[in-house]
Amino acid sequence: MQASRPLHQLVATSLRFEQRRFMGRAPTIAGKKSATDAKKAILIGKLAKELVVTSKATHGDVNNIRLASVVIKAKTFNMPRDRIEAAIKRGVDGKSGAVTETILYEATGPSGSALMIEALTDNRKRTAPALRHILGKHGGGLGANGSVAWMFERKGYLEVKQPDDEAVTWDEDSMLNIAIEAGAEDMEFRDAVAQITCDMNDLAIVRNHLVTLGLHPHVCSIIYNPKVLVQYQTA
C-alpha cells in the first residue's frame, strides 16, 4: 500500500492544479467573448445601415410598417435605443455617408425554385454581377421584373424559441392558439421553433402580444412568403 501524503502537500498540489486549469481557460473564454463581440458589432453596423436607408425612404415615419419592422428587428438583436434613434435621424437628415440603397432582385435557384432577393448596397453595378455569379454556380440566374414576384406574398414573420420560463406551456397546439389570439394567420413548429406568419401590417401587434406572454421573438421582419414550397434536390 502506498504511504499517505501529508495534508499540507495534498492542499498545495490541489491549489497548483486549480491554478493551472484557471490559467488555461481564461484566454479561451476571453477569445470567445472577443469573437462574439466582433460578430455583434458587425450585425449592429448592418442594422444601422438598414435603418438609415429605410428611414430615408419613409421620411423617418416610425409608424410606417417598413421602418417599424426594421426597428423591431433592431430591438430584437438588442441594438441600443440611442443608436436606433441616431440612425433614423441620419436617414431623415440625409447624413448617411456613402449612398446606400435597397434593391430588389427576382431570380431562379436550384431545382427551379423562385427567389426574391433584397440587397442593401452602395454599388448596384457590383452587386448584380456578384449575384449572377453566385446563382450561376447553383443552376440559377437573375430574372426580369415580374418574372417570379407573383409567386410570393408580403407577410410579417416571427420566430420564437422555447423560453426559459417553465411556466410557459410549450407545445404545438398551445403555440398555435397563442399565435391566433395574437392576430397571426398561421404557425408551424419546426425543430422546436415556432414560425409565425401574419399580415405585415399586424407585425408589431403580434410581436407585442407575444412579449407580454414572456415569448420574445428572435426573428421579426417582413418577408416575401412563397405561395408554394418546392423540395430542393441535392446532386
ABEGO torsion letter per residue (X at the ends): XBBBBBAAAAAAAAAAAAAAAAAAAAAAAAAAAAAAAAAAAAAAAAAAAAAAAAAAAAGGBAABAAAAAAAAAAAAAGBBAAAAAAAAAAAAAGBAEBBBBBBBBBBBBBGGBBBBBBBBBABAAAAAAAAAAAAAAAGBBBBBBGAAAAABBBBBBBBBBBBABAABBBBAAAAAAAAAAAGBABBBBBGGBBBBBBBAAAAAAAAAAAAAAGBBBABBBBBBBBABBBBBBBX
